[in-house]
Amino acid sequence: MSDKKNHPLSDPKNWAPETQLVHGGGLRTPFNETSEAIFMNSGYSYPSSQHAEDIFTHKIEGHNYSRFANPTLDMFQERMALLEGAEAARAFATGMAAVTNAVMSQVRAGDHIVASRALFGGCRYVVEDFMPRWGVSSTLVDGRDPANFEAAMRPNTKLVFIETPTNPTIELVDIRAVADIAHAHGARLIVDNVFATALHQHPLKLGADLVTYSATKHIDGQGRTLGGVVLGSKELIEGDVHTLLRQTGPSLSPFNAWVLLKSLETMPLRVRQMSESAARIAAFLDGHAKVARVAYPFLKSHPQYELAQRQMSNGSTLLAIDVKGGREAAFKLSDALSVILISNNLGDAKSLITHPGTTTHQRFSEAVRLESGITPGLLRLSVGLENTDDLIADLSFALDQI
Ligand SMILES: Cc1ncc(COP(=O)(O)O)c(C=O)c1O
């Protein structure tokens, strides 16, 4: 056997993302399986009472209960941490469980949160409705201008929460600028990085303290399972995030962790192809007679194009289309599509179109929706893996029906 210690690729941190996502975090049982094993067990047995005590008191490393310790989850968490460049990660049953844990783990009654108002509906609910019930107040700001965060900070602000690009309006928030503001006030920054994906935007490198994902989206990317991840420093993840997960139990099933682990192997291929298509579709829609506005980060007409170039390496897979003629026109377009499906999911191999005003954001008043840029004609398009020409032909036909 050759000595591989000095091999430049002996450390997975030196691997390119594609290699990390195929091999990273892999653990092999004595059977030496090539594909990762599913540890579909809730508990563990111990060779002695002393061994059990030593595991519970952290004298030795070992797994003691799958609510917070499972080898299949270890592999998924380690693979995600490598990709993100994070020290540690914890997996959750859904993206909302991940976001709720990340937020709740960082605040106590009496604290204050500043968040951008253009957020996925569930995330906004957590910050705006749930947190105040437990004595944590919140202020929502227009996230496009970092000065709005500065103006909203209070002495008791402990957390800033942003999503960029935003769901569904594809607005951007300057992560570096907001991280600097949060830290100057002694607060932490959480970034929901679902829309950009871990391949195209690195919030931790830009100053974020925690990053969250709905793994339901591009990580699974095939519409099969829900999941979530929170990543950051060992101190935060193995401290408050782990404790809240361990004691409240929003845990990911080992089977779902395995599905997500295997999906990571193909994520770069899928997301690269989907992003290429999204850029071509955005260019096709830009200036189309039936379209009032199309928002895609890497389209030159995007008002924050310069920021997109600075903090993202690719425009990613989602775009917002404001069709002329409001809700009626948006419904007509969606209903005339043959390949693209009407659905509220995103990041999937299948292209999906959503009318946020009547689905994901229907609970908000018209005034709140308009303030967040959710106009009656707004559609969110998640570009999938179908042939790009087919997708353009589908949209072209549907636009002609308006
Ligand atoms: C930006 C964003 N964050 C969080 C979530 C919640 O994820 P999940 O549906 O897995 O709970 C979603 C879901 O659509 C989302 O789009």
The ligand as an SDF file (V2000), in Angstrom:
LIG
                    3D

 16 16  0  0  0  0  0  0  0  0999 V2000
  -36.5300   30.4780    0.6270 C   0  0  0  0  0  0  0  0  0  0  0  0
  -37.2150   29.3580    1.3590 C   0  0  0  0  0  0  0  0  0  0  0  0
  -36.8850   29.1260    2.6530 N   0  0  0  0  0  0  0  0  0  0  0  0
  -37.4830   28.1340    3.3340 C   0  0  0  0  0  0  0  0  0  0  0  0
  -38.4450   27.3300    2.7770 C   0  0  0  0  0  0  0  0  0  0  0  0
  -39.1110   26.2580    3.6010 C   0  0  0  0  0  0  0  0  0  0  0  0
  -38.6990   24.9860    3.2280 O   0  0  0  0  0  0  0  0  0  0  0  0
  -39.5590   23.6430    3.4340 P   0  0  0  0  0  0  0  0  0  0  0  0
  -40.7120   23.7160    2.4940 O   0  0  0  0  0  0  0  0  0  0  0  0
  -38.5960   22.5380    3.1400 O   0  0  0  0  0  0  0  0  0  0  0  0
  -40.0130   23.6190    4.8600 O   0  0  0  0  0  0  0  0  0  0  0  0
  -38.8120   27.5390    1.4340 C   0  0  0  0  0  0  0  0  0  0  0  0
  -39.8620   26.6840    0.8240 C   0  0  0  0  0  0  0  0  0  0  0  0
  -40.4190   26.9730   -0.2040 O   0  0  0  0  0  0  0  0  0  0  0  0
  -38.1680   28.5790    0.7070 C   0  0  0  0  0  0  0  0  0  0  0  0
  -38.4780   28.8070   -0.5770 O   0  0  0  0  0  0  0  0  0  0  0  0
  1  2  1  0
  2  3  1  0
  2 15  2  0
  3  4  2  0
  4  5  1  0
  5  6  1  0
  5 12  2  0
  6  7  1  0
  7  8  1  0
  8  9  2  0
  8 10  1  0
  8 11  1  0
 12 13  1  0
 12 15  1  0
 13 14  2  0
 15 16  1  0
M  END
$$$$
